């Protein structure tokens, strides 16, 4: 049992964790979730002893081995294969001892222990883990210093998985992985034999791997059974209860305040007014759900442009004199939603840069509409934002000559209004910086939006908001992402970048997942091919229908809120006739009751309409 007991951590005078308490049963697979900046990584650092808690303690059975990736990536002349093997410290020590030990009795004990820990199968296991994370045989034998930082972090992850700790702690393990490696990792973690605690914003991983959700909010921890979807249902129920309770309390508070204001001055009613004032003072306010601006994404719609936007005709592209991709034939229309599939290093980003006109073709032709505007998002843009400047300074430079109102309107679409637009970028969270970068690349209302791993800094709720914004967007989208939930909900076409070229993938996303995991092969002409060749005009109609339904849902919600307000006013008039507002003051008690009954019927009808609209929206 891993017990977190009243952990409090203060950083910079602010409580990040406050009396956080939870008990993790042995063998559990736990998804640690919370909004960006909630303190998830802080809690994990307390668990591994990198950070001391101001109060409280962490307890676990004696001898428990914790596994956690260090912040610094491994480096040096050692190969990935050697680094992973060395991660099992006991095995490495025993293997070294077996080569030099002259005590036959001790040597027998060493070999017995090596057999017990399956040491002789370790090289094969290390190689399988590295292959799963994208290292082919040649890459496994190269020195670490020949790899980029992202690949070095993959080696660190491989070493951690190989060491098989009693409690495996993972902080956003898929951030440096492509979709293929993410799928392999998910499959690996499903069968992990010990306790797992993973910080992740990958909805599919949280649904398919974990059996408990540990939610961190307001410095406190709550453990929920099940995966992420189960947690969402419980959270939605709690939110509905909270909103209903707050609405009821607000109405009661308004009635009491009105009574106190009208009756305090009268001698005959002063005592009653004083009593109600005391009730007001004792009333504990119910906190409203926060309107979180970090969930704000709204892409400006482009001007209409005739198809095609871009065509590639036997194009080749690469760097220096060597092409990475050849024989590229691709057409992109204004209503296309394309996801690029394939392992990192196969050329997805190279193809994206060709489409964004950042690279010129070495062979063949690339034809694009003369009026085409392209918005191209990469993680480099997030990292290159000046920390000393504010969002409004960044946007003013990018929209040079634009009116201040237009600058603020574009920032407002992405949640940067008021003081947030004046905050230093260096003080923004990773998710906020990603939103700012998206705001910058879409400032000209592009016809084509190219997104290269847009979700790396976004939590689950922010990712869902981005999916909704992309589905509302009127332009074309090309997406590179390891978040298959986003791919499945936004892409109509799949393009596989592999073997030095790019081609339409004739299968569904499920087919591709099976293919990557070796479970199946997509069959040409099968149901997957039919799904991939879905009529794009129909897809556009579906998105337009969904947009109209969302408008109707919003109108239905407003209608329900209006009826509920009228019912509250009648309830107040029935309880205290002198408090009746407007026309209600002229009605008798009987007439008020009749009017209330009619409104209750109207509310039931409005709720039925709202439910029906939501069902239609779910189907779309």
C-alpha positions in Angstrom: 0.0 0.0 0.0 1.3 3.4 -1.0 -0.1 6.0 1.4 -0.1 9.8 0.8 -0.9 11.4 4.1 -1.8 15.1 4.4 1.0 16.2 2.0 1.3 20.0 1.8 3.8 21.6 -0.5 4.3 25.4 -0.8 6.3 27.0 -3.6 6.9 30.7 -3.7 4.5 31.2 -0.8 1.6 29.5 -2.6 0.2 26.1 -1.6 0.5 23.7 -4.6 -0.6 20.7 -2.5 -2.7 21.2 0.6 -3.3 18.2 2.9 -3.4 15.9 -0.2 -4.3 12.4 1.0 -4.8 9.1 -0.9 -4.2 5.3 -0.6 -2.9 3.4 -3.6 -3.6 -0.4 -3.3 -0.7 -2.6 -4.4 -0.8 -3.6 -8.0 -3.1 -0.7 -9.0 -2.8 1.2 -12.3 -3.5 4.8 -11.4 -3.9 7.7 -13.8 -2.9 10.9 -12.0 -4.8 13.8 -13.7 -5.5 17.5 -13.1 -5.4 20.8 -15.0 -2.1 22.2 -16.1 -0.3 23.6 -13.1 -2.4 21.7 -10.6 0.7 20.1 -9.0 0.8 16.6 -10.5 4.6 16.7 -11.2 5.2 18.2 -7.8 3.4 15.3 -6.1 5.4 12.8 -8.1 8.7 14.5 -7.1 7.6 14.2 -3.5 7.0 10.5 -4.1 10.6 9.9 -5.3 12.2 12.2 -2.8 13.3 14.9 -5.2 11.1 17.4 -3.2 10.4 17.6 0.5 6.9 18.2 1.7 6.3 21.1 4.1 3.8 18.9 6.0 2.6 15.3 5.9 4.3 12.1 4.9 4.5 9.4 2.3 4.6 5.7 3.5 5.1 2.4 1.7 6.4 -1.0 2.5 10.1 -1.3 3.4 12.3 -2.1 0.5 9.9 -0.8 -2.2 11.8 0.1 -5.4 10.5 3.2 -7.1 11.1 3.9 -10.7 11.1 7.4 -12.2 12.7 9.1 -15.2 15.4 11.6 -14.3 15.0 15.1 -15.8 18.4 14.8 -17.5 18.5 12.6 -20.6 21.3 10.0 -20.7 24.4 10.9 -22.7 27.8 9.7 -23.6 29.4 7.0 -25.7 27.3 4.1 -24.4 24.7 2.7 -26.8 21.0 2.6 -26.1 21.2 -1.2 -25.7 24.0 -0.9 -23.2 22.2 1.9 -21.3 19.0 -0.2 -21.0 20.9 -3.3 -19.8 22.7 -1.3 -17.2 19.4 -0.1 -15.7 19.0 -3.4 -13.9 21.7 -2.6 -11.4 21.4 -6.0 -9.6 21.8 -7.9 -12.8 24.8 -5.8 -13.9 26.5 -6.3 -10.5 25.9 -10.1 -10.5 27.1 -10.5 -14.1 30.3 -8.7 -13.3 30.8 -10.7 -10.1 30.2 -14.0 -12.0 33.1 -13.2 -14.3 35.6 -12.6 -11.5 34.4 -14.7 -8.6 36.8 -17.4 -7.4 34.7 -18.7 -4.5 32.8 -21.6 -5.9 30.1 -21.5 -3.3 29.5 -17.8 -3.8 29.6 -18.3 -7.6 26.8 -20.9 -7.3 24.7 -18.4 -5.3 25.3 -15.8 -8.0 24.2 -18.1 -10.8 21.2 -19.2 -8.9 20.1 -15.5 -8.4 20.8 -14.7 -12.1 18.5 -17.6 -13.1 15.8 -16.4 -10.6 15.8 -12.8 -12.1 15.8 -14.2 -15.7 19.1 -12.4 -16.3 20.1 -14.4 -19.4 16.9 -13.4 -21.2 17.5 -9.8 -20.4 19.3 -8.8 -23.6 16.3 -10.1 -25.7 13.9 -8.2 -23.4 15.9 -5.0 -23.6 16.0 -5.2 -27.4 12.2 -5.8 -27.6 11.5 -2.7 -25.5 13.9 -0.5 -27.6 12.2 -1.8 -30.8 8.8 -1.0 -29.4 10.0 2.6 -28.8 11.3 3.0 -32.3 14.9 1.9 -32.2 15.9 -0.5 -35.0 18.9 -2.8 -34.7 21.3 -0.1 -36.2 20.0 2.6 -33.8 20.5 0.4 -30.8 24.2 0.2 -31.5 24.9 3.9 -32.0 26.3 6.1 -29.2 23.8 8.1 -27.2 25.4 11.4 -28.2 24.4 10.8 -31.8 20.7 11.1 -30.9 18.5 14.2 -30.4 17.1 15.0 -26.9 13.7 13.4 -27.7 15.3 10.1 -28.7 17.5 10.2 -25.6 14.4 10.5 -23.5 13.1 7.4 -25.2 16.2 5.6 -24.1 15.6 6.8 -20.5 12.0 5.5 -20.7 13.2 2.1 -22.1 15.7 1.8 -19.2 13.0 2.5 -16.7 10.6 0.0 -18.2 13.4 -2.6 -18.3 14.3 -2.2 -14.6 10.7 -3.2 -13.5 10.4 -1.2 -10.3 7.8 -2.1 -7.7 6.1 1.3 -8.2 6.5 2.6 -11.8 6.0 6.4 -11.9 5.6 8.0 -15.4 5.2 11.7 -16.0 3.7 12.3 -19.5 5.6 9.3 -21.0 4.2 9.8 -24.5 5.4 13.4 -25.0 8.5 12.3 -26.9 6.7 9.4 -28.7 5.0 9.1 -32.0 1.6 7.4 -32.4 3.2 4.0 -33.1 5.4 4.1 -30.0 2.5 5.4 -27.9 0.4 2.4 -29.0 3.3 0.0 -28.1 3.7 1.7 -24.7 0.0 1.4 -23.9 0.1 -2.3 -24.8 3.2 -2.8 -22.6 1.7 -1.0 -19.6 -1.5 -3.1 -19.7 0.5 -6.1 -18.6 2.8 -4.3 -16.2 3.0 -6.7 -13.2 3.5 -4.1 -10.4 2.0 -0.7 -9.3 1.8 2.0 -11.9 1.1 5.7 -11.4 1.1 7.7 -14.7 0.5 11.4 -15.3 -1.1 11.5 -18.7 -3.4 13.6 -20.8 -3.9 10.7 -23.3 -7.6 9.9 -23.1 -7.1 6.4 -24.7 -4.3 5.5 -22.4 -6.3 6.5 -19.4 -9.2 4.4 -20.6 -7.3 1.3 -21.7 -4.5 1.0 -19.1 -5.5 2.4 -15.7 -8.1 1.0 -13.3 -8.2 4.1 -11.0 -8.2 7.9 -11.6 -6.4 10.0 -9.0 -7.8 13.6 -9.5 -5.8 16.5 -8.2 -7.8 19.7 -7.9 -7.3 22.7 -5.5 -4.4 20.9 -3.9 -6.5 17.9 -2.8 -6.6 14.4 -4.1 -9.7 12.2 -4.9 -9.5 8.6 -6.0 -12.1 7.4 -8.5 -12.6 3.8 -9.7 -12.4 3.0 -13.4 -10.9 4.8 -16.4 -11.1 8.3 -17.6 -14.6 8.0 -19.2 -15.9 6.7 -15.8 -14.3 9.7 -14.1 -15.9 12.1 -16.6 -19.4 10.7 -15.9 -18.9 11.1 -12.2 -17.5 14.6 -12.6 -20.4 15.6 -14.9 -22.9 14.4 -12.3 -21.2 16.3 -9.6 -21.0 19.5 -11.8 -24.8 19.3 -12.4 -25.5 18.9 -8.7 -23.2 21.8 -7.9 -24.8 24.1 -10.5 -28.3 23.2 -9.2 -27.3 23.7 -5.6 -25.7 27.1 -6.4 -28.7 28.3 -8.4 -31.0 27.4 -5.5 -28.8 29.1 -3.0 -28.4 32.2 -5.2 -32.2 32.5 -5.4 -32.5 32.1 -1.6 -29.8 34.6 -1.0 -31.5 37.2 -3.3 -34.8 36.7 -1.5 -33.2 37.2 2.0 -31.2 40.3 0.8 -34.4 41.8 -0.6 -36.3 41.2 2.6 -33.5 42.7 4.8 -33.3 45.7 2.5 -37.0 46.4 2.7 -37.7 45.6 6.3 -34.7 46.7 8.4 -35.9 50.2 8.9 -39.4 49.3 10.1 -39.8 48.7 13.9 -42.4 46.0 13.4 -40.2 43.9 11.1 -36.7 44.8 12.3 -36.3 41.6 14.3 -37.3 39.4 11.4 -34.9 41.4 9.1 -32.1 41.0 11.7 -32.8 37.2 11.9 -32.6 36.9 8.1 -29.4 39.0 8.0 -27.8 36.4 10.4 -28.9 33.6 8.1 -27.2 35.4 5.3 -24.0 35.8 7.3 -24.0 32.0 8.1 -24.7 30.9 4.6 -21.6 29.2 3.1 -21.3 30.2 -0.5 -21.3 27.3 -3.0 -18.4 27.9 -5.5 -19.4 28.1 -9.1 -17.6 26.0 -11.7 -14.8 28.1 -13.0 -15.1 29.5 -16.5 -11.6 28.4 -17.5 -10.1 30.6 -20.3 -7.5 27.8 -21.0 -10.4 25.9 -22.7 -10.9 28.7 -25.3 -10.1 27.9 -28.9 -11.8 29.5 -31.8 -10.2 29.5 -35.3 -11.2 32.4 -37.6 -13.0 31.1 -40.7 -11.2 31.7 -44.0 -12.6 33.3 -47.2 -13.9 30.8 -49.7 -11.3 29.5 -52.1 -11.9 27.1 -55.1 -10.5 23.6 -54.9 -7.8 22.3 -55.1 -5.8 24.2 -52.5 -2.6 22.3 -53.2 -1.6 19.5 -55.6 1.6 17.4 -55.5 2.6 15.8 -58.8 5.5 13.3 -58.5 7.2 15.6 -56.1 10.3 14.8 -54.1 11.5 16.7 -51.1 14.4 16.5 -48.6 17.5 18.3 -47.3 20.8 19.0 -49.0 20.9 16.8 -52.1 19.2 13.7 -50.7 15.4 13.4 -51.0 13.6 11.9 -48.0 10.3 11.5 -49.8 9.7 10.8 -53.4 6.8 10.1 -55.8 4.4 12.3 -53.9 1.0 12.6 -55.5 -1.5 14.4 -53.2 -4.5 16.7 -53.6 -5.8 18.9 -50.8 -9.2 20.5 -51.1 -10.8 23.2 -48.8 -12.9 20.7 -46.9 -10.2 18.1 -46.3 -9.3 16.8 -42.8 -6.1 14.7 -43.2 -4.0 12.9 -40.5 -0.4 12.0 -41.4 0.5 8.6 -40.0 4.0 7.0 -39.7 6.9 6.6 -37.3 9.0 9.6 -36.3 11.8 10.0 -38.8 9.7 8.7 -41.7 9.2 12.2 -43.1 5.8 13.5 -41.7 7.3 16.9 -40.7 9.2 17.1 -44.0 5.9 16.6 -45.9 4.3 19.2 -43.7 7.1 21.7 -44.4 6.7 21.1 -48.2 3.0 21.8 -48.0 3.7 24.9 -45.9 6.1 26.2 -48.6 9.0 26.1 -46.2 10.8 23.5 -48.4 10.9 23.5 -52.2 10.5 20.4 -54.3 13.6 18.7 -55.6 11.6 17.0 -58.4 8.1 17.2 -59.7 5.6 19.9 -59.1 3.8 21.6 -56.2 0.9 23.8 -57.3 -0.9 26.0 -54.8 -3.7 28.6 -55.2 -2.2 32.1 -55.4 -4.5 33.4 -52.6 -3.8 30.5 -50.3 -3.1 31.4 -46.7 -1.5 28.6 -44.5 -1.2 28.4 -40.7 1.6 26.1 -39.7 2.0 25.2 -36.0 5.0 23.4 -34.5 6.4 22.9 -31.0 9.4 25.1 -32.0 7.1 28.1 -32.2 6.0 27.5 -28.6 9.6 27.2 -27.4 10.7 30.4 -29.4 8.1 32.7 -27.8 9.9 35.5 -26.0 9.4 35.1 -22.2 9.8 38.9 -21.6 7.0 39.9 -23.9 3.3 39.8 -23.4 0.7 38.1 -25.6 -0.5 41.5 -26.9 3.1 42.5 -27.8 3.6 39.2 -29.7 0.3 39.6 -31.5 0.8 43.3 -32.3 4.1 42.6 -34.0 2.6 39.7 -35.9 -0.5 41.8 -37.0 1.5 45.0 -37.7 -0.7 47.7 -38.9 -3.9 46.1 -37.6 -6.3 48.0 -35.3 -5.8 47.4 -31.5 -9.4 46.0 -31.5 -8.5 43.4 -34.1 -5.4 42.4 -32.2 -7.4 41.9 -29.0 -10.2 40.1 -30.8 -7.7 37.5 -32.1 -6.2 37.0 -28.7 -9.7 36.8 -27.2 -10.5 33.8 -29.4 -7.8 31.9 -27.6 -8.7 33.0 -24.0 -6.3 36.0 -23.7 -8.5 38.8 -22.7 -8.1 41.5 -20.1 -5.1 41.0 -17.7 -4.2 37.7 -19.4 -3.2 39.5 -22.6 -0.8 41.6 -20.5 0.9 38.8 -18.6 4.6 38.0 -19.4 4.9 34.9 -21.6 7.6 33.5 -19.2 4.9 33.3 -16.5 2.4 31.4 -18.7 1.9 27.6 -18.5 2.9 25.3 -21.3 -0.7 25.0 -22.4 -1.1 28.8 -22.4 2.0 29.2 -24.5 0.6 26.6 -27.0 -2.7 28.6 -27.2 -0.7 31.8 -27.9 1.3 30.1 -30.7 -2.0 28.8 -32.2 -3.4 32.3 -32.0 -0.4 33.7 -33.8 -0.4 31.2 -36.7 -4.1 31.6 -37.3 -4.2 35.4 -37.2 -4.7 35.7 -41.0 -7.6 33.3 -41.1 -5.7 30.6 -43.0 -7.4 28.3 -45.6 -5.2 25.4 -44.5 -4.1 24.7 -40.9 -1.1 22.4 -40.5 -0.7 21.2 -36.9 2.4 19.2 -35.9 1.9 17.7 -32.4 -0.4 20.5 -31.1 -1.4 18.6 -27.9 1.9 18.1 -26.1 1.3 20.9 -23.5 -2.5 20.5 -23.3 -4.4 18.7 -20.6 -7.4 16.4 -21.4 -10.1 19.2 -21.2 -8.0 21.6 -23.3 -7.5 18.8 -25.9 -11.2 18.2 -26.1 -11.8 21.9 -26.6 -9.2 21.9 -29.4 -11.1 19.0 -31.1 -14.3 21.0 -30.9 -12.6 24.0 -32.4 -11.1 22.0 -35.3 -14.5 20.5 -36.1 -16.1 24.0 -36.1 -13.3 25.4 -38.3 -14.3 26.0 -42.0 -10.8 25.4 -43.5 -8.7 22.4 -44.3 -6.7 20.6 -41.7 -3.5 18.5 -41.8 -2.8 16.9 -38.5 0.3 15.1 -37.1 -0.5 13.8 -33.6 0.2 10.9 -31.3 -3.2 11.5 -29.7 -5.4 9.0 -31.6 -8.6 10.3 -29.9 -8.0 13.6 -31.7 -7.2 11.9 -35.0 -10.3 9.8 -34.8 -12.6 12.8 -34.1 -11.1 15.2 -36.6 -9.7 13.3 -39.6 -11.6 12.1 -42.7 -8.5 10.9 -44.6 -5.5 9.0 -43.4 -2.1 9.4 -45.2 0.7 7.0 -44.4 4.2 8.4 -44.6 6.5 5.3 -45.0 9.1 3.7 -47.3 10.2 7.1 -48.7 6.8 8.3 -49.9 3.3 9.1 -48.8 0.1 7.4 -49.8 -3.6 7.2 -48.9 -4.1 4.6 -46.1 -7.0 2.4 -47.2 -8.3 1.5 -43.7 -9.8 3.0 -40.6 -7.8 4.2 -37.6 -8.7 0.9 -35.8 -7.2 -1.0 -38.8 -4.0 1.0 -38.5 -3.8 0.4 -34.7 -4.2 -3.4 -35.3 -1.5 -3.2 -38.0 1.0 -1.4 -35.8 0.4 -3.9 -33.0 0.7 -6.8 -35.4 -2.9 -7.9 -34.7 -4.2 -7.6 -38.2 -3.5 -6.3 -41.7 -5.9 -3.8 -43.3 -7.5 -5.5 -46.3 -7.7 -3.6 -49.6 -11.3 -3.1 -50.6 -12.6 -4.1 -47.1 -14.8 -2.2 -44.8 -11.8 -0.1 -43.7 -11.2 1.0 -47.3 -14.8 2.0 -47.6 -14.6 4.0 -44.5 -11.4 5.7 -45.6 -13.0 6.6 -49.0 -16.0 8.2 -47.3 -17.6 10.9 -49.4 -15.9 14.2 -48.3 -18.9 16.2 -49.2 -20.9 14.1 -46.7 -18.2 14.7 -44.1 -18.6 18.5 -44.7 -22.4 18.2 -44.4 -22.0 16.3 -41.1 -19.8 19.1 -39.7 -22.2 21.8 -40.8 -25.1 19.8 -39.3 -23.2 19.4 -36.0 -22.5 23.2 -35.9 -26.2 24.0 -36.4 -27.2 21.4 -33.7 -24.7 23.1 -31.2 -26.5 26.4 -31.8 -29.9 24.8 -31.2 -28.5 23.1 -28.0 -27.3 26.5 -26.7 -30.7 28.1 -27.5 -32.5 25.3 -25.7 -30.2 25.8 -22.7 -31.1 29.5 -22.6 -34.8 28.7 -22.8 -34.5 26.2 -19.9 -32.6 28.8 -17.8 -35.3 31.5 -18.6 -38.1 29.1 -17.5 -36.2 28.2 -14.3 -35.8 31.9 -13.5 -39.5 32.4 -13.9 -40.3 29.5 -11.7 -38.0 30.8 -9.0 -39.7 34.2 -9.2 -43.1 32.6 -8.7 -41.8 30.5 -5.8 -40.6 33.7 -4.2 -43.9 35.4 -4.7 -45.8 32.4 -3.2 -43.5 32.3 -0.2 -43.5 36.1 0.3 -46.3 37.9 -1.7 -44.7 41.3 -0.9 -41.6 40.1 -2.8 -43.5 39.5 -6.1 -41.9 41.1 -9.1 -43.5 42.9 -12.1 -46.8 41.3 -13.3 -46.6 38.6 -10.6 -47.6 41.2 -8.0 -51.1 41.5 -9.7 -51.8 37.7 -9.6 -53.6 35.9 -6.8 -52.1 32.8 -5.1 -54.3 30.5 -7.2 -53.2 32.3 -10.5 -49.6 32.0 -9.5 -50.0 28.3 -8.8 -51.6 27.8 -12.2 -48.9 29.8 -14.0 -46.2 27.8 -12.1 -47.7 24.4 -13.2 -47.7 25.6 -16.9 -44.1 26.7 -16.6 -43.1 23.3 -15.1 -44.7 21.6 -18.2 -42.8 24.1 -20.5 -39.6 23.2 -18.7 -40.2 19.5 -19.1 -40.8 20.0 -22.8 -37.7 22.2 -23.1 -35.6 19.5 -21.4 -36.9 16.8 -23.7 -36.0 19.0 -26.7 -32.5 19.6 -25.2 -32.0 15.8 -24.7 -33.2 15.0 -28.2 -30.8 17.6 -29.7 -27.9 16.2 -27.7 -28.6 12.7 -28.8 -28.5 13.8 -32.5 -25.3 15.6 -31.8 -23.8 12.5 -30.2 -24.7 10.5 -33.3 -23.0 13.0 -35.6 
